[in-house]
Amino acid sequence: MSLRIIWWRFKQNKIALASLIVLFVLIIMALIGPYLNSWGYSEQVLQKTNQRPGIEYWFGTDSLGRDLFTRLWYGARVSILIGIVTSAVSVSMGTLYGSISAVLGGKIDEVMMRIVEVFYAVPFLLYVILLMLIMEPGIKTIIIALATVCWFNTARVVRGQVLKLKEEEFFLAARLLGAGKIRLIVHHILPNVTGHIIVMFVVVVSEAVFVEAFLSFLGLGVSVPKASLGILAKEGIQGIRSYPWQLFFPAVFISLLMLSLNLIGDGLRDALDPKIAVKKRAEL
């Protein structure tokens, strides 16, 4: 299935298309938002702590007099960056691992997948928290910790798709013509699982953003004075009764980001498998 057909089917899902527009706006604001006013993300004005949203401070200030508008978009930039880089690394690792496992087959495939299943059986967050405790907190550390454990599901999905492709006539013909394993993976497997890889990329971005926010909320994420969505939520919940806007804005952004990514993922699944979309319409 070509990407053009996938895109045409995706556009038929109005909710997914609207979610893509929302995600695009959020990313653009994360890039340009910190430059829309003169306040730095770590600049403190102690005379203006806990200010309400207004003309001078659009989203108000926190307990140290820092502008929440600038900190929100800076934190969103950090969280989205972590999600995208983590997803790119982990999906690449999972795709390569799953493809090799399925192509080699036999006992090698069994051993490789048993290794994945052993690690997959342990709760995802437990791995990440243990790695974060071992390594020093920071953006690079979060990316390494998340990428280390996020590729398991991708490997299983890609392996399943490759096993289906191995039964196709074009794959059998390529093997009979003497195509090597590397050529089979690069020229015959990857082009046919691109759509599923894109779906997994979106799913892992959503997971990585949520886990980063969760870890930062627990104090295991990005180090201060840098900001992330989790840190802003952690700081905002401390004064939720007196200064609710400090939690409101990061909570809304996290909700919009997670919702848009999940709806985009659902739209991509429907576009890749029209039977799913038909089944959903029948249920409605």
N, C-alpha and C positions, 0 to 999 in steps of 0.2 A: 504494500500500500504506500503510495507516494505521500510526501509531506503536503502537497497541494490538496489532495483529497482529504487528508486529516484536518487541514485548516478549514476547508469548506464545511466539513461536518461540524467542526468545533464552533464555527460562526452561527450555526443553526441553534445552538444552545445560548439563548439570550442572557441567562443568569451567569454562565461561565464567561461570556464575552464582556459583560458588565464588570465582573470580578477582575478580568484581565486589565480593564481600563483603570479600575480602582488601584490595583497593584502598581500599574505604571505611574499613576499620580503619586502614590506613596513613595516610590523609588525616586522620582524626580524631586519631590520635596525633601527627601533625605539627603539628596546631593546638594541642593541649593538652599535649603532651609536655614542652615547655620549662618549663611551670608546675607540674609534678608534684614538683619538688624545689626547694631554695632556692639552687641554684648557677646563676650566669649563664653564658651561652655563651662569654663572653670572660674570665670571672673566673679569675685564676691563683692557685694555692696552691703555691708553689715547694717547700714542705716535703713535698708529697705528689705528686711527679711519678711517672708510670708506675705508678700503683697498679693492682693487679689488680681485676677486678669483685668487688664485695662489698656489704655492707650499707650502707656510707656512700656509696660510688660504685658504682652499679648496673652500669654498663658500664666501670668503671675510669676512669683519667685518662690524659692524653697527656703529652708530654715537658715541658710547661709547667704541669702540674698542673691543667688544665682538665677539667671533668666531661664525659665522652664521651656520657653519656646525654642531657644537655641539648644538647650540640653536634650530636648525631646528628639529633634531632628538629627543631632549628632549621635545620640544613643541609637536611633533607628538605623543610621548609617552603619554603626558598628555591628548591630545585631544582624542586619541584612547581609553585610559582608561576611560575617561568620557563617551564616546559613548557606550562602552561595558557594564559598570556598569549600566548606565542609561537604556540601552535596557534590560538587565537581570531583573532589578527590575520592570520596567514598563510592560514588556511582561508577567512576572509572575503575577503581579496584574491584568492585563487585562484578562489573561487566566482564573484565578480563578473567577473573577467577572462575566465574560461572561458565564462560565460554570455553575456557581450557578444560574444565572438568567434564563438560558434556561432550566435547570433541574427542578427548582421549578415551573416555568411557571405561568400562571394565572395572577392575579393582582400584585403579587410580581414582576414578570418579567416585567410587564408594568411600574411599579413605578421605578424599577432599571434602565430600559433603558431610561425612560423619564429624569431621573437625568443625565445620560450620554449625551443625546441629548442636554440638556440645556447647559452643559459645552462645548460640542463640537461645539455649534453654535458660541461661542466667539472665535475670532482669537487666534490661538495657541501662537504666539509670544507675544501677549498682556499679557496672563497669566504669561509667563516666565519672562517678563520684570518687571511686578508688583511684583512678588515673589523675583526677584533679588534686587529690590529697597528696599523691606522690610528687607531682610536678608543681612548679611555682605558678601561681595564678597569673593570667594574662591572656590576651587575645590568641596568640600563637598556641598556647597550651590548650585552650578550649577547642581550637580547630583540630589539633592533633588528637585530643581525647575523643572528640565526636567522630572524626574520620576513621579512627581506629575501630569503632564499634558499629558504625552506621552502614557498612557495606554488606553485612550478612544477608539481609533480606533481598538486596539487589542481586547478589550472587544466586540465590535460590530462584528468583523470578527469571533471570536471564538463562539459567541452566534449563528451566522448564521450557522456555521458548525455543532454545537451541535443540533440545531433544525432539520437539515437534518438527523443526526444520530438517533434522536429519532423516526424517521419513519422506521428505518431499523429493520429487523426481529431479529437480535441478541440482539438489545437493548430492544425490547419488550419482548423477551424471558427472558432476565436477570431480568426485572422488575417482570414478572410473577413468577419467581423462588424466589422472595423475596429479591433481592439485594437492599441494602440501597442506599441513594443518594450519600454518600461518596464513596461507592464501585463503583457505576455507573460512577462517575467522574474519579476516579483513575484508574480503570481497564478496562473501556470500552470507555470513552470519550477521555481522554488524549492521549492514544496510537494511536487513529485514527485522531487526529488533530495535531500530532507532526510535520508533514511536513509544515502545515500552520503556526505553531508557529515558526519554523525555518525561514520561509520567513519573518514573522513580525519582528523577531529579527534582521535580516539583514537590513530591511527597517528602523527600529528605530535607529540602530547604525548610519546609514547614516544621518538621520534627526538630531540626537543628535550632531554629529560632526559638521554639518553645523551650527546649532543654537549656539553651543559653540563658533565657530569661529566668527559668527555674533555678539554675545554679547561681546566677548573680543575686537572685532573691535570697538564697541561702548564704551568700557571702563567699561562694566558691568560684565566682566568675571573674568578670573584668575588674581590675584593680582601680580604686579611686585615685585621682580625681576624674579619671575617664568615666564616661557615662555609657550605659546600655539600657535597654528597655527594662531588664530585670532590676538593675540598680535603681532606676527611677521609680519602679513600683515598690521596691523595698523602702526607699526614702519616703514615698508618698503615703504608705500605709501607716507610718508612725504618727502622722498627724491627720488621719482621715476624719476625725470628728470635728476638728477646728479648721482644717485647711483641705477640704475634700478635692479641690481642683488639682492638688499635687499628685493624686492617684488617678483622677479621672482621665486626664489626657494620655498618659502612657497606657492605661488600661484600654482605652478606646482604640489606640493605635495597634496594640497587640491583638485585640479582637478583630479589627479590620484586616490586618495582615494575615492572621491565621485563617479567617473565614474566606478571604479571597484566594489564598493558596489552595485550600481544600476544595473550593468550588471549581477552581481551574483544573485541579487534578481529576475531579469527577467528570468535567467536560471533556478532558483528554481521553479518559477511559471510554466514554460514550463514543467519541470520535473514532477511536481505534477498534471498537467492537460495537457495530450498530445494533446487534442483538440485545445488548444491555439497555440501550436507549429505548428500543421497542418494548422490552419487558417492563421498564419503568413507566412508560406511557400507559400500558395495559393495566398496571397496578393502580394508576391514578384514575 
